[in-house]
Amino acid sequence: MASDFEVSVVIPTYNRSALMRNAVSSVLAQDTRVSFEIVIVDNNSHDDTQTVARALVDQHPGKVHYVREEQQGNAYARNRGVQTARAGVIAFLDDDVTVDSNWLTTLSTALATRKDLSFVGGRVLPEWPGAPPSWLTTDHWSPLALLDYGPEELTIAGESPRGLLTANIAFRRSVFDDVGQFSPHLQRVKDVIGSMEDTEFLMRVCRSGKQGLYLPQMIARAPVQNCRRACAP
């Protein structure tokens, strides 16, 4: 698909308009020369998400796009984002994260200079509302959708690859042409806890022989609200 954009940033969202606005704003504030677009995928929100998203489209014409996905679930929303995106690299963010100012440059440079890479992903670090409980170590981060493998780059490949989160990941468009899209059979719907479509997709990509890279400097930050902390073991 021909496009003037180097990266399409897909942000699926459901009933979190204020957080979604922050996510979009963090992408718009990137310190980068990378050309990009943002695709907001509204998965049937019934708050003011549509109003907020359309205001962002009006404020940034040609840069921010809004689509609505009527089939409920993360996989459907992400797949709609892939179908709408126009760039050769498709990056995903969750609607409740913000990214550091070098995020786009980091992912774009890695994929541009390493032709052997099909995807890159990075850290998802917590923003605590207060001091976290003393027992809450990185061993307990998985239920909170947080991720930190440390300061060194890691190759992601093979039959049992180390996982990355779609809260902070980018794929070449060709990956979707080669292995398909996210599976709705394993998705999270609305606010239900638990979702495996991103893990299954990454495993499918790696089992096809493709490889990627964990980039510690590719950082997204997620506010950890009390309701999310309650989900930890």
N, C-alpha and C positions, 0 to 999 in steps of 0.2 A: 504494500500500500504506500504510494508516494506521499511524502509529507515534508514540510519545512521543519518539522519538529524532530529533535534528536531523542527526546524522552517524553512519554506520556505517563503522567502520574495518576493512577486510578485510586479513588477514595470512596469505597462503599460506605453507606451510612444508614442508620436506622434510629430515628428519634433522639439524636444527640446534636442538635443544631449548633449549640454554643461551642461544643468541643470540635465539631466538624469545621466551624469557621476558624478556630485556632489552627487546626491542621492545615487548612488551605492557606492561611496567612503565613505559616512557617515556610511553606513551599514558595510562595510568592516573594518572600524576603530572602531567598537564596542569594549568596554572593557567588555568582557564577556567570559564565558566558555560554553555558549550555542552553540551547533553545528547547523549550518545553511547553507542554499543555497540561492542564489539570482536568480530569474527568470525574465529576461528582456523580455517583450512582445512588440514587435515592431508592431504597428497598421498601417502599410503601410506608414511609414515615407518616404519622398522624399528628406530629407537632408542627412547628413552623419551619421545618427543614426546607421545604420548597421555596418559601419566601426568602429565607436567608441565602439559599443557593442561587436563586435568580438574581438577587441583589449583587452577589459576587460576580455573576456572569455579566451583568450590566456595567459593573465597575471595571471589569477586565475583559472587554470584548475580544474574542478570538483566542484568549488565553485560558479562560475557565469555561467549561461546558457542563451542562446539567442534563442527565437522563434519568428516567424512572424505570425501574425494573419491577414488574408486577408479580413475578413469581418469587415467593418468599424464601429467603435463605442466602447465606454467605456465598455459596458456590454460584448460584444464579446471578447474584450481584457482581461478583468478580468476572464471571464470563461475559456479562453484558459490558463491563468495562473494557475487556479485551476486544470485543466486537466493535466498540465505539472508538477506541484509541487509534491514533494514526501514525505513531512513531515506530521506529525500529526497535526501540527498547521500551518495555512496559514495566513500570515500577508500581508497587502496591504499598499503600499506607492504611492503617486502621484509622477510623474517624476520631479516635480519642488520643492520638499521639501528635507530637510536634517533632520536627527534625532540626538538627544543627545546620548552621548556615553553609557548611561545606558538603552537605549530603548529596546534592545532585552532581557536583563536580567529582566527588569521590566515586560514586557508582559509575558515572559515565566514563571517567578516565580508565577505570579498571577494565571495563568491557571494550573500550576502544583500543587499548594497548595489549590486551590478552585475548587473542582470537580463539584460544582454546577454551575460554570460559563461556558457558551458556547462561549463567546467572550469578548474582552476587547478593549477599544479605549481610545484615549487621546487628549491632546491639539494640536491644529494647530495654532501656534503663528506667528505673522507677523515679517518680517525683512524689515523695511521701508527704501527706498532709501534716504529719508530725513525726516524732521519733517512731520508727517501726519496732515491733516487739523484738526482744532480744533473741528469741528462738527462730525468727524469720530470716534464715540465711539464703544464699543463692540456691541451695538444694531444694528450697520450697518455692522457687520462682515460677515453675512451669504452670501451675493453676492460675497464676496472676498474669499470664501471657507476657512474661519478661524473659530476657535472654542476655547472657554475657558469658562468652567462652574465653575471656581474657584478652590480653593486649597483642597477641600474635595472630597473623593471618592463618587460616586453616582451609585446606582443600576439602570440599564437600563432594563425595563421589562414592560409587560402589553400591553393593546390594543393600547395605544397612547404613545409609549416610547419617551423619550428625544433622540434627534438625535445624531449620531456620523458621522464622515466623513471617507470615504474610503481612504482619504489621510493619515490616521493614525489609523488603526484598525487591529485586528487579530481574527480569528475564528478557532475553532477546525474543522478539516476536516469533522467530522461527521455531522456538521451543513449542509454542502452541500449535503451529502447523504440523510439527513432527509427532507430538505425543498426545494431542487433544487438550481438553480444558479441565477445569475443576469438576469433581464428581458430586452432584447434588445428593447422592445417597449417603454421604458421610458429613453433610454440612450441619452447621448450627443454624437454627431458625429463630428469628426474633431475639429475645433475651435469654434463651435457654443456654445453660452452661454445657460446654463440651463440643468440640468440633475437630474433625480429623481430615477434612477435605484438603487442607493445605499440606499436611504431612504425607497423605497418600499421593498427592500430585508431585511433591518433591521426590519421593521414592520412585515414582514412575519415571520421572525425568532422569534420575541418576541410573536407574536400571536400564535405560535406553542407551547408556554409554556416555551420556553428557556429564560434565562436571562444572562445579561452581566454586565460589570462594566466600568464606566468612571474612568480612572486613571490619576490624574493630573500630576503625575511625568513621564508619557509616552508622551514625547514631540517631535513633528515635527515642523520644522520652514520653513515658506514659504516666499520667496522674493516677496514683493508686488510691481510689476512694475506699471508704469504709466497707462498702458492699463487696468490693473485690477482695479486700483483706480478709473478710469473713469466709471466703471460699478456700483459703489456704488450709492445708492440713494441720 
